[in-house]
Amino acid sequence: MLGLGGGVLYTPLQLYVLNLPVQKAVANSLFIIMFASASAVSVYTKNRRIDYALGLILEVSTALGAFTAGYLSAYVPESVIVFILGVVLLFVSYLMIRGWTPQKREVRHWKVLSLKRHFNGRDYEVPMLMAVPLTFLAGSVSGLCGIAGGTIKVPLMVLLLDIPMDIAVATSSFMIGITSFFGLMGHVAHGHLQWKIAVPLALSVIIGGNIGARIAVRTSTRRLKQVFGWFLLIVSLSMFWRAFNVR
């Protein structure tokens, strides 16, 4: 209904409702996100919004960050992972409450290693010296915390990499599935994925996403986003509390 996916809730819900260790909750979340991404990609592909070439190029560093963080998560204290998740949720809640519309501005970026793109009738230029470290960071957060990463990636792609908003959203949705797969592989190496939990959750996400999309077509979601933003703020604060009280 909100166009947010749901990755920001998959990990916290498993922590509180199922009482899973954070690494296992993150692995299950990444598994779920792959299915949510596939559903979104099918819609965006029909509308020619996904810049596949750009997405695959940016996904190299993103996937590397996701796999690295997913693998190293076994050695990261739970309190650190939960704290970082709290920071991400705080950022997302701010975007939901305040709303977010990118402002047009004069663009100045490095001409060295800039990738010029012409897609769907529009021209834009992506500064790769900035894009590589930013996407690596976004992938790392995704692999470590089990979130989709789009809530971080889209603002970065629009504000710092100067990619048109609609193309950024669609291309990010495509990248999210690949990012989640590589992040999941890092967790699978340590046996974090819980198949008996992840598969039913993935099926419920597909059903819920379909219902939510149908409702969204007939519903104004501006106020709902603000309410959800305040809810996420409470969840983020609970993550901070948990981070400082993990034994």
Long-range contacts (C-beta under 8 A, 24 or more apart in sequence): 1-212, 1-213, 1-215, 1-216, 1-219, 1-221, 1-224, 2-96, 2-212, 2-216, 2-221, 2-224, 2-225, 2-228, 3-216, 3-221, 4-92, 4-96, 4-151, 4-228, 5-33, 5-36, 5-40, 5-148, 5-150, 5-151, 5-176, 6-32, 6-36, 6-148, 6-205, 6-208, 6-209, 7-32, 7-33, 7-36, 7-146, 7-147, 7-148, 7-149, 7-150, 7-151, 7-176, 8-88, 8-89, 8-92, 8-147, 8-148, 8-151, 8-232, 9-235, 10-146, 10-147, 10-201, 11-85, 11-145, 11-146, 11-147, 12-85, 12-89, 12-235, 12-238, 12-239, 14-197, 15-82, 15-242, 16-238, 18-197, 20-194, 20-197, 21-78, 22-78, 22-81, 22-82, 23-73, 23-74, 23-78, 23-81, 23-187, 23-190, 23-192, 24-192, 24-193, 24-194, 25-146, 26-70, 26-73, 26-81, 26-143, 26-144, 26-145, 26-146, 26-187, 26-192, 27-70, 27-146, 27-184, 27-187, 27-188, 27-192, 27-193, 27-194, 27-198, 28-146, 28-193, 28-194, 28-197, 28-198, 28-201, 29-146, 29-147, 30-70, 30-142, 30-143, 30-146, 30-180, 30-181, 30-183, 30-184, 30-187, 31-180, 31-184, 31-193, 31-198, 31-202, 32-198, 32-201, 32-202, 32-205, 33-146, 33-147, 33-148, 33-176, 33-177, 33-180, 34-177, 34-180, 34-181, 34-184, 34-202, 35-202, 35-205, 35-206, 36-148, 36-176, 36-205, 36-206, 36-209, 37-148, 37-173, 37-174, 37-176, 37-177, 37-180, 38-177, 39-206, 39-209, 39-210, 40-173, 40-176, 41-173, 41-174, 41-177, 44-170, 44-173, 44-174, 47-170, 48-120, 49-120, 49-166, 49-167, 49-169, 49-170, 49-171, 50-167, 50-170, 50-171, 50-173, 50-174, 51-117, 51-119, 51-120, 51-163, 51-167, 51-170, 51-171, 52-171, 52-174, 53-117, 53-119, 54-115, 54-117, 54-119, 54-126, 54-163, 54-171, 55-171, 55-174, 55-175, 57-115, 58-126, 58-131, 58-135, 58-171, 58-175, 59-135, 59-175, 59-178, 59-179, 61-131, 61-132, 61-133, 61-135, 61-136, 61-139, 62-135, 62-136, 62-138, 62-139, 62-142, 62-149, 62-153, 62-175, 62-178, 62-179, 63-139, 63-178, 63-179, 63-181, 63-182, 64-136, 64-139, 64-182, 65-135, 65-136, 65-137, 65-138, 65-139, 65-140, 65-142, 65-143, 66-139, 66-140, 66-142, 66-143, 66-179, 66-180, 66-182, 66-183, 66-186, 67-143, 67-182, 67-183, 67-185, 67-186, 68-140, 68-143, 68-186, 69-139, 69-140, 69-141, 69-142, 69-143, 69-144, 69-183, 69-186, 70-143, 70-144, 70-182, 70-183, 70-184, 70-185, 70-186, 70-187, 71-186, 71-187, 71-189, 71-190, 72-144, 72-186, 73-143, 73-144, 73-186, 73-187, 73-190, 73-192, 74-190, 74-192, 76-144, 77-246, 78-246, 79-242, 79-243, 79-244, 79-246, 80-243, 81-144, 81-145, 82-239, 82-242, 82-243, 82-246, 83-239, 83-240, 83-243, 83-244, 84-141, 84-144, 84-145, 85-145, 85-146, 85-147, 85-239, 86-236, 86-237, 86-238, 86-239, 86-240, 86-243, 87-236, 88-141, 88-145, 88-147, 88-151, 88-152, 88-236, 89-232, 89-233, 89-235, 89-236, 89-239, 90-233, 90-236, 91-151, 91-152, 92-151, 92-229, 92-232, 93-229, 93-230, 93-231, 93-232, 93-233, 93-235, 93-236, 94-229, 95-151, 95-155, 95-229, 96-225, 96-226, 96-228, 96-229, 96-232, 97-226, 97-229, 97-230, 97-233, 98-229, 99-222, 99-225, 99-226, 100-155, 102-155, 102-158, 102-159, 102-165, 107-162, 109-162, 119-167, 120-167, 122-164, 122-167, 124-162, 124-163, 124-164, 124-167, 125-162, 126-161, 126-162, 126-163, 127-161, 127-162, 130-160, 130-161, 131-161, 134-160, 134-161, 138-179, 139-179, 139-182, 139-183, 142-176, 142-179, 142-180, 142-183, 143-179, 143-182, 143-183, 143-186, 143-187, 146-183, 148-176, 148-180, 149-175, 149-176, 149-179, 150-176
